[in-house]
Amino acid sequence: MKNITEITAIIVNMEDTLFDKIMQAEHDYWELDRKVSKNGYQRMVYNLRKVGLTVDEWFAWVNL
């Protein structure tokens, strides 16, 4: 797992469209509908993998 400084640097350099996709996927992840939630999680994994991050690293950054 990367440290918070590395994670922040990756997120700052991320394209805005990709960041927006990840934010929408996270929003869907917290949805109560199981299908929407599962799809949101899978989209988060897919889009975060593009920049070399994991969901755990993403949540570590979000919960600062």
OpenMM code with the backbone's topology and positions (N, CA, C; nanometers):
from openmm import Vec3, app, unit

residues = "MET LYS ASN ILE THR GLU ILE THR ALA ILE ILE VAL ASN MET GLU ASP THR LEU PHE ASP LYS ILE MET GLN ALA GLU HIS ASP TYR TRP GLU LEU ASP ARG LYS VAL SER LYS ASN GLY TYR GLN ARG MET VAL TYR ASN LEU ARG LYS VAL GLY LEU THR VAL ASP GLU TRP PHE ALA TRP VAL ASN LEU".split()
positions = [
    Vec3(0.0836, -0.1169, 0.0000),
    Vec3(0.0000, 0.0000, 0.0000),
    Vec3(0.0887, 0.1240, 0.0000),
    Vec3(0.0504, 0.2190, -0.0802),
    Vec3(0.1262, 0.3427, -0.0910),
    Vec3(0.0984, 0.4313, 0.0310),
    Vec3(0.1913, 0.5212, 0.0581),
    Vec3(0.1650, 0.6149, 0.1671),
    Vec3(0.0744, 0.7272, 0.1163),
    Vec3(0.0234, 0.8057, 0.2063),
    Vec3(-0.0778, 0.9059, 0.1721),
    Vec3(-0.0222, 1.0141, 0.0796),
    Vec3(0.1059, 1.0428, 0.0888),
    Vec3(0.1675, 1.1419, 0.0010),
    Vec3(0.1678, 1.0938, -0.1436),
    Vec3(0.2024, 0.9675, -0.1645),
    Vec3(0.2010, 0.9106, -0.2998),
    Vec3(0.0598, 0.9061, -0.3560),
    Vec3(-0.0365, 0.8673, -0.2731),
    Vec3(-0.1756, 0.8603, -0.3171),
    Vec3(-0.2254, 0.9984, -0.3565),
    Vec3(-0.1948, 1.0985, -0.2755),
    Vec3(-0.2372, 1.2353, -0.3055),
    Vec3(-0.1760, 1.2843, -0.4356),
    Vec3(-0.0496, 1.2545, -0.4588),
    Vec3(0.0164, 1.2960, -0.5825),
    Vec3(-0.0504, 1.2319, -0.7040),
    Vec3(-0.0865, 1.1060, -0.6944),
    Vec3(-0.1532, 1.0376, -0.8052),
    Vec3(-0.2890, 1.1014, -0.8326),
    Vec3(-0.3640, 1.1298, -0.7262),
    Vec3(-0.4980, 1.1853, -0.7432),
    Vec3(-0.4915, 1.3279, -0.7969),
    Vec3(-0.3946, 1.4066, -0.7525),
    Vec3(-0.3809, 1.5441, -0.8018),
    Vec3(-0.3492, 1.5451, -0.9504),
    Vec3(-0.2698, 1.4507, -0.9971),
    Vec3(-0.2307, 1.4455, -1.1377),
    Vec3(-0.3300, 1.3716, -1.2261),
    Vec3(-0.4369, 1.3205, -1.1680),
    Vec3(-0.5388, 1.2452, -1.2418),
    Vec3(-0.6220, 1.3414, -1.3282),
    Vec3(-0.6655, 1.2927, -1.4438),
    Vec3(-0.7524, 1.3730, -1.5295),
    Vec3(-0.8857, 1.3962, -1.4595),
    Vec3(-0.9438, 1.5126, -1.4838),
    Vec3(-1.0707, 1.5469, -1.4195),
    Vec3(-1.1825, 1.4510, -1.4578),
    Vec3(-1.1837, 1.4053, -1.5824),
    Vec3(-1.2901, 1.3142, -1.6251),
    Vec3(-1.2800, 1.1811, -1.5522),
    Vec3(-1.1593, 1.1327, -1.5319),
    Vec3(-1.1408, 1.0077, -1.4595),
    Vec3(-1.1792, 1.0248, -1.3125),
    Vec3(-1.1417, 1.1375, -1.2538),
    Vec3(-1.1790, 1.1653, -1.1154),
    Vec3(-1.3310, 1.1683, -1.1008),
    Vec3(-1.3984, 1.2315, -1.1955),
    Vec3(-1.5451, 1.2373, -1.1922),
    Vec3(-1.6068, 1.0987, -1.2054),
    Vec3(-1.5489, 1.0139, -1.2896),
    Vec3(-1.5982, 0.8766, -1.3038),
    Vec3(-1.5846, 0.7996, -1.1727),
    Vec3(-1.4719, 0.8176, -1.1058),
    Vec3(-1.4492, 0.7482, -0.9795),
    Vec3(-1.5453, 0.7996, -0.8731),
    Vec3(-1.5674, 0.9302, -0.8697),
    Vec3(-1.6606, 0.9869, -0.7719),
    Vec3(-1.8030, 0.9355, -0.7952),
    Vec3(-1.8458, 0.9261, -0.9209),
    Vec3(-1.9787, 0.8739, -0.9506),
    Vec3(-1.9884, 0.7262, -0.9139),
    Vec3(-1.8825, 0.6518, -0.9403),
    Vec3(-1.8808, 0.5100, -0.9044),
    Vec3(-1.8883, 0.4927, -0.7533),
    Vec3(-1.8180, 0.5788, -0.6781),
    Vec3(-1.8249, 0.5706, -0.5319),
    Vec3(-1.9654, 0.6039, -0.4830),
    Vec3(-2.0266, 0.7030, -0.5434),
    Vec3(-2.1647, 0.7374, -0.5070),
    Vec3(-2.2570, 0.6177, -0.5288),
    Vec3(-2.2416, 0.5515, -0.6411),
    Vec3(-2.3229, 0.4330, -0.6694),
    Vec3(-2.2899, 0.3187, -0.5734),
    Vec3(-2.1653, 0.3089, -0.5319),
    Vec3(-2.1235, 0.2033, -0.4392),
    Vec3(-2.2016, 0.2116, -0.3078),
    Vec3(-2.2317, 0.3312, -0.2627),
    Vec3(-2.3030, 0.3486, -0.1361),
    Vec3(-2.4549, 0.3377, -0.1513),
    Vec3(-2.5022, 0.3154, -0.2725),
    Vec3(-2.6461, 0.2984, -0.2977),
    Vec3(-2.6967, 0.1716, -0.2286),
    Vec3(-2.8218, 0.1734, -0.1833),
    Vec3(-2.8778, 0.0586, -0.1129),
    Vec3(-2.9156, -0.0560, -0.2052),
    Vec3(-2.9407, -0.0269, -0.3309),
    Vec3(-2.9718, -0.1313, -0.4287),
    Vec3(-2.8454, -0.2134, -0.4533),
    Vec3(-2.8540, -0.3426, -0.4306),
    Vec3(-2.7365, -0.4299, -0.4374),
    Vec3(-2.6713, -0.4291, -0.5755),
    Vec3(-2.7523, -0.4315, -0.6807),
    Vec3(-2.6976, -0.4355, -0.8166),
    Vec3(-2.6221, -0.3060, -0.8492),
    Vec3(-2.6815, -0.1929, -0.8128),
    Vec3(-2.6166, -0.0633, -0.8372),
    Vec3(-2.4876, -0.0529, -0.7557),
    Vec3(-2.4914, -0.0992, -0.6315),
    Vec3(-2.3748, -0.0944, -0.5450),
    Vec3(-2.2608, -0.1807, -0.5994),
    Vec3(-2.2930, -0.3005, -0.6407),
    Vec3(-2.1908, -0.3904, -0.6950),
    Vec3(-2.1296, -0.3328, -0.8226),
    Vec3(-2.2134, -0.2774, -0.9090),
    Vec3(-2.1656, -0.2169, -1.0328),
    Vec3(-2.0759, -0.0971, -1.0018),
    Vec3(-2.1143, -0.0159, -0.9032),
    Vec3(-2.0325, 0.0989, -0.8640),
    Vec3(-1.8961, 0.0563, -0.8131),
    Vec3(-1.8931, -0.0499, -0.7311),
    Vec3(-1.7655, -0.1003, -0.6792),
    Vec3(-1.6767, -0.1488, -0.7933),
    Vec3(-1.7347, -0.2223, -0.8859),
    Vec3(-1.6560, -0.2736, -0.9982),
    Vec3(-1.6017, -0.1602, -1.0838),
    Vec3(-1.6810, -0.0546, -1.1033),
    Vec3(-1.6326, 0.0614, -1.1788),
    Vec3(-1.5215, 0.1332, -1.1036),
    Vec3(-1.5328, 0.1397, -0.9705),
    Vec3(-1.4250, 0.2004, -0.8912),
    Vec3(-1.2955, 0.1237, -0.9096),
    Vec3(-1.3025, -0.0075, -0.8967),
    Vec3(-1.1830, -0.0915, -0.9118),
    Vec3(-1.1222, -0.0708, -1.0498),
    Vec3(-1.2056, -0.0740, -1.1535),
    Vec3(-1.1583, -0.0612, -1.2909),
    Vec3(-1.0892, 0.0733, -1.3133),
    Vec3(-1.1538, 0.1809, -1.2710),
    Vec3(-1.0984, 0.3140, -1.2958),
    Vec3(-0.9784, 0.3450, -1.2071),
    Vec3(-0.9788, 0.2970, -1.0837),
    Vec3(-0.8629, 0.3194, -0.9977),
    Vec3(-0.7417, 0.2405, -1.0458),
    Vec3(-0.7661, 0.1248, -1.1010),
    Vec3(-0.6561, 0.0424, -1.1526),
    Vec3(-0.5831, 0.1138, -1.2663),
    Vec3(-0.6532, 0.2002, -1.3401),
    Vec3(-0.5919, 0.2749, -1.4499),
    Vec3(-0.4771, 0.3636, -1.4014),
    Vec3(-0.4885, 0.4129, -1.2777),
    Vec3(-0.3833, 0.5001, -1.2239),
    Vec3(-0.2995, 0.4320, -1.1171),
    Vec3(-0.3207, 0.3033, -1.0956),
    Vec3(-0.2380, 0.2270, -1.0034),
    Vec3(-0.2793, 0.2353, -0.8581),
    Vec3(-0.4075, 0.2638, -0.8320),
    Vec3(-0.4557, 0.2700, -0.6948),
    Vec3(-0.5531, 0.1558, -0.6663),
    Vec3(-0.5705, 0.1277, -0.5385),
    Vec3(-0.6692, 0.0297, -0.4962),
    Vec3(-0.7844, 0.1034, -0.4275),
    Vec3(-0.8923, 0.0327, -0.4043),
    Vec3(-1.0068, 0.0918, -0.3357),
    Vec3(-0.9678, 0.1307, -0.1927),
    Vec3(-0.8883, 0.0488, -0.1267),
    Vec3(-0.8434, 0.0813, 0.0090),
    Vec3(-0.7603, 0.2095, 0.0118),
    Vec3(-0.6740, 0.2259, -0.0871),
    Vec3(-0.5938, 0.3478, -0.0947),
    Vec3(-0.6835, 0.4687, -0.1215),
    Vec3(-0.7837, 0.4521, -0.2063),
    Vec3(-0.8785, 0.5596, -0.2349),
    Vec3(-0.9495, 0.6029, -0.1065),
    Vec3(-1.0008, 0.5055, -0.0298),
    Vec3(-1.0718, 0.5380, 0.0925),
    Vec3(-0.9789, 0.5972, 0.1984),
    Vec3(-0.8524, 0.5586, 0.1975),
    Vec3(-0.7554, 0.6192, 0.2894),
    Vec3(-0.7410, 0.7678, 0.2573),
    Vec3(-0.7393, 0.8020, 0.1284),
    Vec3(-0.7293, 0.9420, 0.0869),
    Vec3(-0.8583, 1.0176, 0.1179),
    Vec3(-0.9724, 0.9552, 0.0909),
    Vec3(-1.1007, 1.0213, 0.1133),
    Vec3(-1.1221, 1.0512, 0.2614),
    Vec3(-1.0763, 0.9639, 0.3484),
    Vec3(-1.1007, 0.9783, 0.4914),
    Vec3(-0.9955, 1.0607, 0.5648),
    Vec3(-0.9210, 1.1424, 0.4916),
    Vec3(-0.8211, 1.2291, 0.5564),
    Vec3(-0.8879, 1.3328, 0.6430),
] * unit.nanometer
topology = app.Topology()
chain = topology.addChain("A")
for resn in residues:
    res = topology.addResidue(resn, chain)
    for name in ("N", "CA", "C"):
        topology.addAtom(name, app.Element.getBySymbol(name[0]), res)
